[in-house]
Amino acid sequence: MITEECFCIDNFLSEEELANVEKTIVTNESGRDFVVPNGPWAGKLTANYVNLIDTDLVDYFNSKLADVMPRTFNIVGLQRIKLFLPWDVHSDVYMNEISKGHEPYYNLLIPLDNVLSRTIIFDQTTDGPTDFYSYKQTHAPVADPVDEQFWQEHLSMCWPEDRQYVTLKKDMPWQRRGQLNGFPIKYFHSSDNFHTKFNEPKCFIQIRLETPKN
């Protein structure tokens, strides 16, 4: 069982398990391109998604994650994401996915490549809108924001003013194939500026969980 709120488990999936997962991805569909409508990359191809929620991988990950997650959960989102450009500050709370009597639980990422990139998690949370613009409209700047040098080094693609509203919770490790990275889905987070380090997209599995309300 995990003991830290934000965690990373290396070699969560073996190469054999990864091969089976990737076979399902390839045979499922070619994916859906996403051109982001606003933000730093407005009008640019940002990601490609393969939806896996209707595949046997749901049962597989239900079983695999049962030994890791401390609470009962349901998988509400499962997809392969190929990210061409890094997401800026956002959350992955989609309340339309959540069943009656449940609440958003965890955001899980399984890298499919070894990449010089990681997820950066902030202390700020949301129980609704996924965009940080809405959050800023109802919250004041923080007294001790993320260090400016850290921001420029790792989050240079984000809006500069966003830095004034966030404090650093966790700088996750470099992503390695087969890792399991997890953090409560309520936290705002961001990719780092991996596009400045390499020219290839980064690919990973995203799993979104819900849990019964206490």
N, C-alpha and C positions, 0 to 999 in steps of 0.2 A: 504494500500500500504506500502511496505517496505520503510524505510527511511535511513537505514544503508546499506553500500555496502556489508558487511558480516553480516549475520543476523541469528537469531534462533527464531523460533516461537514454543512454547510449545503447545502440544495438537492440532496440526494442523489437525490431523485425530482423530476422535473419535474411541472408541473400535468397534462400529458397522461398521464404514467405514474400519477400519483395517481388520476386519473379511471378508468383501467383497473382499478387495484387496488380502488377503492371500488365499481366495478360488480360485481366478483366477490364482494365482501363482501355487498352488498345481495341478490344473486341466490342466494347460498349458503344462508343461513338467517337467521332472525330473531335468533338468539342464545340463550344460556343465562344466566339470572340466577344470581348467587352471593350468598347471605346468609352472611356470615362467622360461624363458630361460636364464635370466641373472640377475644380481643384487645380493643383499645379500642372497636371497632365491633360487638361481639358481638350477634348477632340482627338486624343491620341489612343492608339491601341495599347491597352494596359495589361490585359490578361486574357487567357483562354481557359474555359471551364469544361470539365467533363463531369456531369452529374452521376453519382454512383448510389444514390439513396434507394434505388429500386433493384439493386444487385445483391448477390449473395455476400458481398463484403460487409453488409450491415450485420448479419448474423456472426460473421467472422470477427469483426471488431467488437461486437457486444461481448463475445466470449473472451477475446484477448484483453480487453480493458477491464473486465470484471476483477482481475487480480491487482489492478492498479488504483482504480478510483474508490475512495472510501465511502461513497454514498451510492444509493440506487440511481440509475440514470437510464435515459432513452437517447438514442441517436436521432437528432432532428435534421442534421445536415451532414452530407458526406460527398466530397468532390475532390477531383484532382485539379489543382490550379497551376497553370503555367504563367508566371508573372514576368512580364517583359519590362515593366517599370515599377518602381517601389511605391506601395501605398503610403500616403502620409498619415497623419494622426486620425484614427477612426476607432470604432468598436464593431463587433460582429453580433450585437444583440438584435435579433429579428423576432419581435414579439409575435408576429403572425405565425411563426413556426411552433410556438410554445403551446402545449396542451393545457386544457383546463385543470386546475389544481397543481400545476407545475410552475417552475421558474427557470430562467436561464441558468446554466451551470458552468460548463468548462468549454474552452476553446483549445483544441488539440491540433498540432501540426506535426506531420511526419515528412521530413525532407526526402526527396528521391535522388538527390545529388549531394556531393560534398561541395559546399560553396562558402566563399568568404562573405557571409551575410548572416544576420541574426535579427531577431525580433526584439524591439525595445518597448518595455512596458512602463506605463505611467501610473501614478497613484490615483488619478482621477477616474471616476466611474460613471456609468449611465445605466438606467433601466429602460431606456426607450430609444431615442434617436441614435443612429449609427454615426452621423456626421458630427464633426467637432465644431462646425459653424454654429449649430443650434446650441451646443453646450456653452459656447462663449457668450451667447446672447443673454444667458441667465446666470452667469458666474463671473466673479471678479478675478483679476489677475492674482497670482499667488505671491506670497512674500519672498519665497526662496525658489525661483524657477530653475529648470535644468541649466547647468553650466553652459555658458555661451560657446566655449571652446568645444565641449562635447557635442553640442548641437551642430556646429559648423562641420565638425569632423565626421559625424555619423548621420545627421538628419538635415543635410543641406538642401534637400529637395522640398522640405516642408515650408509652409508659410512662416516667415520670421516672427510674426506676432504671436503665433501659437505657443512659442516657447514661454511666454509670460504667464500662461495658464496651466502649465504642467510641471510636476515634480517627478523625478526618476524613481521608479519602484524597482525595476530589474532590467539589467542588460543581459539578455540571454546569451548562451554560448554560440560559437560558430556552428552553423547547421551542417550535420553529417548524415549521410544516407542511412536510413533506418532508425534514426533517433525518434523519440517521442518528446515533443515540447508541449507543455501545458500550462495554462493559467486561467483563472476565473474569467469568464467571457465578459463580465461587467466592466473590465478595465479598458480604458483607451490605450492604444498601442500603435506602433508604427513599424514598418520595415526600416532597415537602414538604407543608406544610399548605395546599394550594391551596384547600380548602373555605372558608378564611377570606378569600380574595381574590375569588372569584367563585362563583356558585351553579350553574353548569352542569357537567356531567361533562366529563372530558377523555378524548379518544379517541386511540388509537395502535395501531400494529402491533407485536407482540412476536415476535421470532424467537430461538429458542434453538438453539445449535449444539453439536455434539460434534466431536472431532478424534481421529485415531488416536494411541494412546500412543507415545511415543518409544521 
